[in-house]
Amino acid sequence: MADELKRRLVHASGSGLVALYLLADALDLGLTWGRFKIFMVVLATGTLILEFIRLQIGLDWRLYDVLTREYEQDNPAGYALYMISMAAVVVVFQQDIALPAMLMLSLGDPISGAVSDNSLQRVKPPKVLVTMFLVSTAIAIPFMGLVAGMAAALGATLADGVTLEIRTYIVDDNLTIPIYAACLAYLALEFGPIPA
């Protein structure tokens, strides 16, 4: 249980990346959206290098024992998928879509995890789905309005609440939450009948 709490806190710390970008002007950091994209790609690349070393060479830091789950010992760990998906939405989408998608992963996922029993189910229980949807909607509305925010929240909820399995590989929601959220937000903003 203590390790699970540590994982959730580390998960939530990713919201600091969004805060860094949002506060960049006030702090006079010169962090434009273009530079933030480069920064995120560098972070994701560093994470991939660490994962390669861990899986192929056998880097065995105690930190990995605490922050990775048993099934991640021989597979890409959730933290790597987390950084890849965050970098992907930043590179592909505008900031009003990418930033809330990042927050849905960093904040929405650990909050929905707190109300879950942590068992692997094809579809999570309704209270988990509702929690993820409400938290994600609240995150998204300030960035993109109600309609697109609800669309993004629906994407995050589907990614978090419905287990995707390809052959025998379970696709981690750390990879899918920001991507589903950003894609549905984009579609709602581009083709929705009501402006954001």
C-alpha positions in Angstrom: 0.0 0.0 0.0 2.9 2.4 0.8 4.4 1.7 -2.6 1.1 2.4 -4.3 0.8 5.7 -2.6 4.4 6.6 -3.7 3.5 5.7 -7.3 0.4 7.9 -7.2 2.4 10.8 -5.8 5.0 10.4 -8.5 2.2 10.2 -11.0 0.7 13.4 -9.8 4.1 15.2 -9.9 3.9 15.2 -13.7 1.4 18.0 -13.3 4.5 20.1 -12.4 5.4 20.0 -16.1 2.1 21.7 -17.0 2.6 24.2 -14.2 6.1 24.9 -15.5 4.7 25.9 -18.9 1.8 27.9 -17.5 4.0 29.8 -15.1 6.9 30.3 -17.6 5.8 33.9 -18.6 5.3 35.0 -15.0 8.7 33.5 -14.0 10.3 35.0 -17.2 11.7 31.6 -18.2 11.3 32.2 -22.0 9.6 28.8 -22.4 7.6 29.1 -25.6 5.3 26.3 -26.8 8.0 25.3 -29.3 10.7 25.1 -26.6 8.3 23.2 -24.4 7.8 20.6 -27.2 11.6 20.2 -27.4 11.8 19.9 -23.6 9.2 17.2 -23.6 10.8 15.2 -26.4 14.2 15.4 -24.5 12.5 14.1 -21.3 10.8 11.3 -23.2 14.0 10.3 -24.9 15.9 10.3 -21.6 13.2 8.0 -20.2 13.4 5.7 -23.2 17.2 5.5 -22.7 16.7 4.6 -19.0 14.2 1.9 -19.9 16.5 0.5 -22.5 19.3 0.3 -19.9 17.0 -1.2 -17.3 15.5 -3.9 -19.6 18.5 -4.7 -21.8 21.6 -4.1 -19.5 20.0 -4.7 -16.1 20.1 -1.4 -14.3 18.8 -2.3 -10.9 18.1 0.8 -8.8 16.1 0.4 -5.7 13.8 3.1 -7.0 12.6 0.7 -9.7 11.5 -1.8 -7.0 9.3 0.9 -5.4 7.9 2.6 -8.5 7.4 -0.3 -10.9 4.8 -3.1 -10.5 5.7 -6.8 -10.8 4.4 -7.2 -14.3 6.7 -4.3 -15.4 9.9 -6.0 -14.4 10.4 -7.4 -18.0 8.2 -4.9 -19.9 8.3 -1.2 -20.5 7.4 0.5 -17.2 4.4 2.8 -16.8 6.7 5.8 -16.2 8.2 5.5 -19.7 4.7 5.1 -21.3 3.6 8.1 -19.3 6.4 10.3 -20.7 6.0 9.1 -24.2 2.2 9.9 -24.2 2.7 13.3 -22.7 5.4 14.2 -25.2 3.3 12.9 -28.0 0.3 15.1 -27.2 2.5 18.1 -26.8 4.2 17.6 -30.2 0.9 16.9 -32.1 -1.7 19.1 -30.5 -2.0 22.8 -29.5 -1.5 23.7 -25.9 -5.2 24.1 -25.0 -5.6 20.4 -25.9 -2.3 19.0 -24.8 -2.0 20.5 -21.4 -5.4 19.2 -20.0 -4.7 15.8 -21.6 -1.4 15.8 -19.6 -3.3 16.7 -16.4 -5.9 14.0 -17.0 -3.0 11.5 -16.8 -1.1 13.1 -14.0 -4.1 14.0 -11.7 -7.1 12.1 -13.1 -5.5 8.7 -13.2 -4.2 8.6 -9.6 -7.5 10.0 -8.3 -9.5 7.3 -10.1 -7.0 4.8 -8.9 -7.7 5.9 -5.3 -11.3 4.8 -5.7 -10.5 1.6 -7.5 -9.7 -1.8 -6.0 -6.7 -2.1 -8.3 -7.8 -5.4 -9.7 -7.4 -6.0 -13.5 -10.9 -5.9 -15.0 -12.1 -5.6 -18.6 -14.2 -2.5 -17.5 -13.7 -0.7 -14.2 -16.7 -0.3 -11.8 -19.1 2.7 -12.4 -17.7 4.7 -9.4 -14.2 4.6 -11.0 -15.6 5.6 -14.4 -17.7 8.5 -13.0 -14.8 9.7 -10.9 -12.4 9.8 -13.8 -15.0 11.5 -16.0 -15.8 14.2 -13.5 -12.2 14.9 -12.6 -11.2 15.0 -16.2 -14.1 17.3 -17.1 -13.2 19.7 -14.3 -9.6 19.7 -15.6 -10.5 20.3 -19.2 -13.2 23.0 -19.0 -10.9 26.0 -18.2 -8.8 25.1 -21.3 -11.4 24.3 -23.9 -14.9 24.8 -22.7 -17.7 22.4 -21.7 -18.4 20.5 -24.9 -14.8 19.8 -25.9 -13.9 19.3 -22.2 -16.5 16.6 -21.9 -15.3 15.0 -25.1 -11.7 15.0 -23.8 -13.0 13.6 -20.4 -14.8 10.8 -22.3 -11.6 9.9 -24.0 -9.6 9.8 -20.7 -12.4 7.8 -19.1 -12.4 5.2 -21.9 -8.6 4.9 -21.7 -8.6 4.6 -17.9 -11.7 2.4 -17.5 -11.6 -0.1 -20.4 -8.7 -2.4 -20.6 -7.2 -2.6 -24.1 -5.5 -5.9 -24.9 -3.6 -6.5 -28.1 -2.9 -10.2 -28.5 -1.7 -11.0 -24.9 -0.3 -7.5 -24.2 -2.3 -5.2 -21.9 -1.9 -1.6 -23.1 -1.1 0.6 -20.1 -3.5 3.5 -19.6 -0.4 5.7 -19.0 0.0 5.5 -22.8 -3.6 5.9 -23.8 -5.2 8.5 -21.4 -3.6 11.7 -22.9 -3.8 10.4 -26.5 -7.5 9.4 -26.3 -8.4 12.7 -24.5 -6.5 14.9 -26.9 -7.9 13.1 -30.0 -11.6 13.4 -28.8 -11.0 17.1 -27.8 -9.6 17.8 -31.2 -12.5 16.2 -33.0 -15.0 18.1 -30.7 -13.2 21.4 -31.4 -12.9 20.9 -35.1 -16.2 19.3 -35.9 -18.5 19.9 -33.0 -21.7 21.9 -33.6 -21.2 24.1 -30.6 -18.1 26.3 -30.2 -16.0 25.7 -27.2 
